[in-house]
């Protein structure tokens, strides 16, 4: 399997039904945003406001906040 280009950790699934996470729907939202190109579009749109020495991508920050709001 090749290296992922995602900003988020990879997901593994098994059928043991242990370690279930209450916010597993966040993965679906994040993967849908990546597939639709929203992650890159937000990064490109917010690039003019990014400071030269910034370590965090403003597009990823906005997407993380949007997912947090969607999850409640």
Residue frames as qw, qx, qy, qz and C-alpha x, y, z in Angstrom:
[[0.000, 0.889, 0.457, 0.000, 0.00, 0.00, 0.00],
 [0.423, 0.501, -0.013, 0.755, 1.35, 3.45, -0.92],
 [0.242, -0.232, -0.431, 0.838, 1.90, 6.39, 1.38],
 [0.051, 0.797, 0.602, -0.023, -1.22, 8.46, 2.00],
 [0.263, 0.359, 0.079, 0.892, -1.32, 12.11, 0.96],
 [0.398, -0.757, -0.440, -0.275, -3.96, 12.88, 3.58],
 [0.006, -0.609, 0.391, -0.690, -3.37, 15.31, 6.45],
 [0.723, -0.397, 0.245, -0.509, -5.17, 12.88, 8.74],
 [0.309, -0.354, 0.881, -0.049, -4.08, 9.51, 10.15],
 [0.427, 0.050, -0.778, -0.459, -5.07, 6.38, 8.27],
 [0.696, -0.177, 0.296, -0.629, -8.05, 4.37, 9.38],
 [0.233, 0.141, -0.956, -0.110, -8.17, 0.63, 9.93],
 [0.715, -0.154, 0.041, -0.681, -11.37, -1.34, 10.38],
 [0.160, 0.111, -0.980, 0.051, -11.96, -4.75, 11.92],
 [0.574, -0.343, -0.502, -0.548, -15.05, -6.70, 12.93],
 [0.411, -0.087, -0.782, 0.461, -14.34, -7.21, 16.63],
 [0.325, -0.754, -0.385, -0.421, -16.71, -4.42, 17.77],
 [0.614, -0.589, -0.249, 0.462, -14.30, -3.22, 20.44],
 [0.374, -0.314, 0.090, 0.868, -12.91, 0.26, 20.78],
 [0.207, 0.694, 0.571, 0.386, -15.87, 1.87, 19.05],
 [0.220, -0.126, -0.116, 0.960, -15.54, 5.64, 18.86],
 [0.198, 0.680, 0.595, -0.380, -18.58, 7.86, 19.28],
 [0.222, 0.803, -0.094, -0.545, -17.33, 10.33, 16.68],
 [0.572, -0.036, 0.705, 0.417, -16.52, 7.85, 13.93],
 [0.442, 0.778, 0.445, 0.041, -18.70, 9.92, 11.56],
 [0.090, -0.884, 0.225, 0.401, -15.94, 12.52, 11.49],
 [0.452, -0.250, 0.718, 0.467, -13.88, 10.18, 9.32],
 [0.433, 0.557, 0.675, 0.216, -16.66, 10.07, 6.73],
 [0.115, 0.965, 0.167, -0.164, -16.89, 13.87, 6.66],
 [0.272, -0.743, 0.441, 0.424, -13.12, 14.31, 6.37],
 [0.481, -0.018, 0.768, 0.422, -12.73, 11.70, 3.63],
 [0.373, 0.738, 0.554, 0.096, -15.65, 13.24, 1.69],
 [0.007, -0.957, 0.058, 0.283, -14.02, 16.67, 1.94],
 [0.378, -0.498, 0.629, 0.462, -10.73, 15.25, 0.66],
 [0.483, 0.283, 0.768, 0.312, -12.42, 13.43, -2.25],
 [0.260, 0.872, 0.414, 0.005, -14.34, 16.57, -3.22],
 [0.542, 0.401, 0.001, 0.738, -11.14, 18.64, -3.18],
 [0.293, -0.906, -0.202, -0.230, -12.35, 20.89, -0.38],
 [0.722, -0.556, 0.024, 0.411, -9.17, 20.48, 1.66],
 [0.568, 0.048, 0.285, 0.771, -6.93, 21.74, -1.13],
 [0.085, 0.714, 0.387, 0.578, -9.36, 24.47, -2.17],
 [0.453, -0.875, -0.170, 0.001, -9.49, 25.87, 1.36],
 [0.693, -0.402, 0.145, 0.580, -5.70, 25.78, 1.63],
 [0.430, 0.309, 0.369, 0.764, -5.35, 27.61, -1.69],
 [0.096, -0.818, -0.371, -0.428, -8.02, 30.19, -0.84],
 [0.523, -0.849, -0.059, 0.047, -6.50, 30.99, 2.55],
 [0.806, 0.073, 0.000, 0.587, -2.86, 30.97, 1.35],
 [0.235, 0.688, -0.009, 0.686, -2.63, 34.79, 1.10],
 [0.472, -0.766, 0.096, -0.427, -3.29, 35.08, 4.84],
 [0.937, -0.242, -0.129, 0.218, -0.79, 32.42, 5.87],
 [0.241, -0.903, 0.340, 0.104, 2.26, 33.79, 7.65],
 [0.543, 0.617, -0.568, -0.027, 5.64, 32.78, 6.15],
 [0.122, 0.365, -0.862, 0.330, 6.75, 30.85, 9.24],
 [0.737, -0.156, 0.217, -0.621, 3.34, 29.33, 10.08],
 [0.079, -0.239, 0.968, 0.023, 3.42, 25.62, 10.83],
 [0.390, 0.367, 0.795, -0.284, -0.34, 25.02, 10.60],
 [0.070, 0.219, 0.652, 0.722, -2.29, 25.06, 7.35],
 [0.310, 0.123, 0.271, -0.903, -5.22, 27.50, 7.64],
 [0.614, 0.047, -0.499, -0.610, -7.33, 25.37, 5.28],
 [0.525, -0.093, -0.837, 0.127, -6.95, 22.33, 7.53],
 [0.039, -0.113, -0.592, 0.797, -7.80, 24.41, 10.59],
 [0.475, 0.094, -0.043, -0.874, -11.02, 25.71, 8.99],
 [0.658, 0.007, -0.661, -0.359, -11.98, 22.19, 7.89],
 [0.374, -0.079, -0.827, 0.412, -11.32, 20.79, 11.38],
 [0.177, 0.128, 0.410, -0.885, -13.51, 23.50, 12.93],
 [0.585, 0.078, -0.312, -0.745, -16.29, 22.81, 10.41],
 [0.609, -0.044, -0.788, -0.081, -16.20, 19.08, 11.19],
 [0.182, -0.094, -0.725, 0.658, -16.21, 19.79, 14.94],
 [0.370, 0.120, 0.166, -0.906, -19.29, 21.99, 14.51],
 [0.641, 0.056, -0.540, -0.543, -21.01, 19.36, 12.36],
 [0.513, -0.062, -0.839, 0.173, -20.42, 16.71, 15.02],
 [0.506, -0.740, -0.233, -0.376, -21.79, 18.93, 17.75]]
